[in-house]
Amino acid sequence: MLSVENLSVSFVTRMGTNQAVDDISFTVQSGKITAIIGESGSGKSVACYSLLGLIPQPPGRIDGGRALFNGQDLLQLDTDELRKIRGRDIAMVFQDPMTCLNPYMTIGDQLMEPLRYHKKVSRAEARARALELLDEVGIRDPASTIDNYPHQFSGGMRQRVMIAMALINEPQLLIADEPTTALDVTIQAQILALLAALQKKRDIGVLLISHDLAVVADIADQIVVMQQGRIVETGDRDAIFRNAQHPYTQKLLQAIPRGGKPVALPVSEPLVTVRNLCTWFQSDKAPVKAVDDVSFDILRGEVLGLVGESGSGKSTIGRSLLRLVPVTSGTVHFDGIDVTALQARELKRLRRRMQFIFQDPFASLNPRMTVYDTLAEPLLLHDIETRSTVGAHVLRLMDDVGLARAAVRKYPHEFSGGQRQRIAIGRALATRPDFVVADEPVSALDVTIQAQILELMRELGREYGLTMLFISHDLAVVRQLADRIVVLHRGKVVEQANTEDLFARPQQAYTQQLLQSIPGRAVRTL
Amino acid sequence: MWRFIGFRVLQSIPVILVVITVTFFLVRLAPGGPFSAEKAVIPEVKAALEAQYGLNLPMFQQYLAYLGDLAHGDLGPSFKYPGRSVNELIAAGFPVTAELGLYALLVAIGIGGIAGVVASLRPNTAQDYIPMSVAMIGICVPSLLMGPILILVFGIYLEWLPVSGWGDIPGDKILPAITLGSTYAAYIARLSRAGMLEVMSQDYIRTARAKGLPEWQVVVRHALRGGMIPVVAFLGPAFAGLLSGSFVVETIFQIPGLGRFYVQAAFNRDYTMILGATVFLAVLIVVFNLLSDILAAWMNPRLRSQYGGGA
């Protein structure tokens, strides 16, 4: 149905020409799901957007190729002809449902818009159709929610609305760009299942773009692997998973988290003891009980995984332990000291021993400080080194986190996401802390980079003798690093167990549901 | 929503009190008094006058008396226009100033808004640079200069429009409105350009394009509302600024508005008139800021439901 031949797209900027998509060819068949896999910057999104004229030109430029859709070359159409196809014959679902819906319009108006524009139907008719579709994508009680604004919906619900919006004109081809990347794991499983079901029912073609091989493993028929603007491998799903030819595909397959960390730790005494911790946030109505009566221990030298979906309070716990947010009640003992009772001055001294690694290496590093300054700051602040001796220490840290010493005078924007997270880890380890809270340290990273950073954390943890609280929404990631796991749901502890026990014999229904939602079950069973 | 408004009104009371207090003591610190200007007055007459207006009392007592009157909405008698109260003078001048301010605001929104949106659609091209350069000139040229230039061009060389007056000859309101509005048009142009650029880079604009909507519908239906919120939030301060800043234009074009009374009062040490006009304008500034904040919040559905106004 869609056949792309020798497509090349480049971006022309003052810095020179950047070949984003280099001579790629693939097809999407009616009634099949084709997945394009690649890491960020591999050109997968650019390729699909350029088919519909959705990349800004300039700087974008289509250098050549054909894209035959029902015999018509999309690349040769003028804007008006292309616009008639967009939203009618080919529809799109984007990555982040939080930002892809217009916050100033009701979802009903947004849903009806493509139908009203392309098919010129009456408002009443469009509304009836919108209600049907909302019902079909699983929005409860559409009649009363259709006039709500996007902020009144959760992320998963918004993505359902996006899907309904894409399907409202009954397109022949649906392009879904990372449709589940921004969602929690259980929601992700639901959305993927929904997409697959709708595709089957309508027998349409789907082009699914993803960075995560595990995600597409369960639903894709065909897989196209892209790296640096080129297609390195194409094949049907089973062939790719059983018998990947290209080393890059093999690397992607290996990066799918499976199995765990086998080493059992000798039993030791707790370093951190959390008892009846409550952290509530004031709001207009009832207080929001972000953390509600939580108790657990973190043993010396272990990695404790803290797992939960967004809103489960896992980040708030991490922050509460370091007193980055005020604690409502309960106690946190660190090495015998009650952290919740400390004065500011004592807290500062203790913070040398307790460090934090944040999720987003783009936001947590000061863009106006060089790596040198970033790494030297904690050393000087805590009087570990003087101005004259700090240099050597900074360089040692660079070695430890696997960054070239020559890069020490660069600014954060000159580094990739993975490198930035290495800097953030270096900063956290600079003071040789006993305890580190790592809040989703790899969730903003590509999968192969994710694997590297996890490996680095594992190594450094051993080398520095660290005790770690590893917070993540991703059970598969936690499994690779954690000795024990605490599962959180709505501010309360649902279950805690050794990692292997938890995976082998989950006791609680919620844990079982989480485990079942881990994408890539098809891979594991192959 | 009512809580939000109530809170903001309470917040503004101390602001206005400070304005009153500072103005009250500042004008009295200035050398001279309402009866010490121009021709010399016999000391006995001056003392009698001062006694009549309570100026012989201790300063603090005068202050309390003024606050007491103010609480009843009485701004006191004018020292320079015997027999007329400040309330009457403001009531006479304000409608003219308000009308001028309103027209100027319409000019500012019309010209500025369109220029800003047009510029934002093709950033960093001639379509952007030309209106934005004109806007920059608009900000840099004070109305003191803009007024005479417009008078020269449209009034004297082209003889299209009358050059002074207010409501006497048809068209005599056009030049003052443009003069007063031009600076604000420039600000609004810059604000709306920035607002639109921000919104046009949002993901939901890409969604709208992916639906196949023509570009003008993308702009009008999807971008304009979000892009104009900063402009709406600026309208309150802008209108207040137009009212209080209109005296230059009123002087140039011989318009009998509040601004001219205000400036004359300052020269004449007409204490009650200065105070009255200041308090009046302070209240207006607070009210218009509040109004534009409410409007901007109402335009954002998320804030609207947060303040309990219903969705």
Interface residues (C-beta under 8 A of the other chain):
Chain A: L52 L54 R83 K84 I85 R86 G87 R88 A91 M92 F94 D96 T99 C100 L101 N102 P103 Y104 M105 E113 P114 Y117 H118 D147 N148 Y149 H151 Q152 M162 M165
Chain B: Q202 D203 Y204 R206 T207 A208 R209 A210 K211 G212 L213 P214 Q217 R221 H222 R225 G226 M299 N300 P301 R302 S305 A311
